[in-house]
């Protein structure tokens, strides 16, 4: 019979009153120090306090007394998982299921561990088993929703969130997961409400504030984003909430704050201290072995930029491997990428540690993370230190805030010398620009203005950045430009219904008819590139610039006006313009940006001269010299190895 305090400790634990639960569990153990249920309960409470090693010791004591005790085995598995000892965790939960095959919670825990091991199909089977045994298991539905989300089955994920909420209405984590599914289904207004409800139930939910900030930005709810900007900053500074670094970039133009956010995220979401796989060995290969890691080796903007660079690598000096974390979309781009590499490895179903062990086994000299903290990326693979030199490039425009990325590829305009202290990596500055393009793309014929939905006459300002990058200060300028240039229109990308309505309403509030905002519908990348030839001037955003959209515009012969901010993502367009020999289109500040755009709109000859200059000199520009960029990057890689060896 368990000691009297054990039942009370369990009840207090379930109520989240952990201090009282620990005190009660301690009293129970004092009465019966060798009682396995009391040891298990104390382990559960300690685990919830984050005292994982103490929790593990209590489970081990319980199992020394009762080796087949399924509750302790299952709880021990979750503690081992939190310590990133995944294979041991899996063995422990499987022992629990051997002891009690109809243990729904153990099936659920096995699913959680398999999800971390990236074995999503098996994880899904475990949740199915748990729910068959316990149909009213809200946590099981919520965890299955997470697995379905990982498999990109967003509608099914949403349904499971709703099932969890039907069983447990005030389930903050299910509401958070529901918001994630709604976001992926392009229902950001609904996602916003889900995140808000999650925070109303649990103001300390670790992820919901970041989700809410992203949703508010996505729908262009500027009243909310103004309030959230200060909340995000406060949470980054106090280090409590898990704020996605990419989300913060849309709110604050501040490298120091971005460093703090990334450091927090690496600490909160990363695996912690893990044993390094590379321990100082010298390889001495005939060729430098590079491995590029990405979730975007398919029809994706990152691959559209990098494909030619991969093809241009000097195979006499370099051997290149791709490690893919994303789906095989059977596209022409996927086929091109597979052909471009010496080795192409699909790692979707492999754990971070397994992938790292592969890199170590291949004796990779330099591992390059192309994703950072973006969707689908696997930044923690490199936390296991599989390679002597580890680098971050392209997909994520900022610092990792980690101790396992050695270098960040940038340039002196994007990251000036006085900003280096806000990066956890050494800055490997490219001589021309950090940006690379695919010059093998063709530029098709432009459609007619009517086919593109544009009026037959009038100046066309455009911005083909994602609409979430549009801020009130930038929009104010754009509306003043429309007011100054009679008959002009602003051509934007079609986004979600929420942001379109909000932008039209904001235009009307500034005295501009919503008919002067034209929204370009979704189409193929080639057709989108071709239709940009119809626009007259691309207006950039701040604090998150045009990146790929800037180089695309210039490739199409479309001039772009920008003004650089302070942070990495706020300075990329300036680097791109400089590499295109168009520094005259870089304004010193927002006032100069507005004046320059207005001058160009009123001076058709001056604008035409810039356009002619761009198109006639394109072949000789650093921006579009992919061979030159690749040689510069290779020189940087070689220097990294020399520096490392020294």
Buried (B, 14 or more C-beta within 10 A) or exposed (E): EBBEBBBBBBEBBEEEBBEBBBBBBBBBBEBBEEBBBBBBBBBBBBBBBEBBEBBBBBBBBBBEEBEEBBBBBBBBBBBBBBBBBBEBBBBBBBBBBEBBEEBBBBBBBBBBBBBBBBBBEBBBBBBBBBBEBBEEBBBBBBBBBBBBBBBEBBEBBBBBBBBBBEBBEEBBBBBBBBBBBBBBBEBBBBBBBBBBBBBEBBEEBBBBBBBBBBBBBBBBBBEBBEEBBEBBBEBBEEBBBBBBBBBBBBBBBBBEBBBBBBBBBBEBBBBEEBEBBBEEEEEEEEBBBBBBBBBBBBBBBBBBBBBBBBBBBEEEEBBBBBBBBBBEEEEEBBEBBBEBBBEBBBBBEBBBBBBBBBBBEBBBBBBBBBBBBBEBBBBBBBBBBBBBBBBBBBBBBBBBBBBBBBBBBBBBBBBBEEBBEBBBBBBBBBEBBBBBBBBEBEBEEBBEBEEBBBBEEBBBBBBBBBBBBBBEEBBBBBBBBBEEBEEBBBBBBBBBEBBBBBBBEBBEEEEBEEEBBBBBEEBEBEEBBBBBBBBBBBBBBBBBBBBBBBBBBBBBBBBBBBBBBBBBBBBBBBBBBBBBBBEEBBBEEBEEBBBBBBEBBEEEEEBEEBBEBBBEEBEEBBBBBBEBBBBBBBEBBBEBBEEBEE
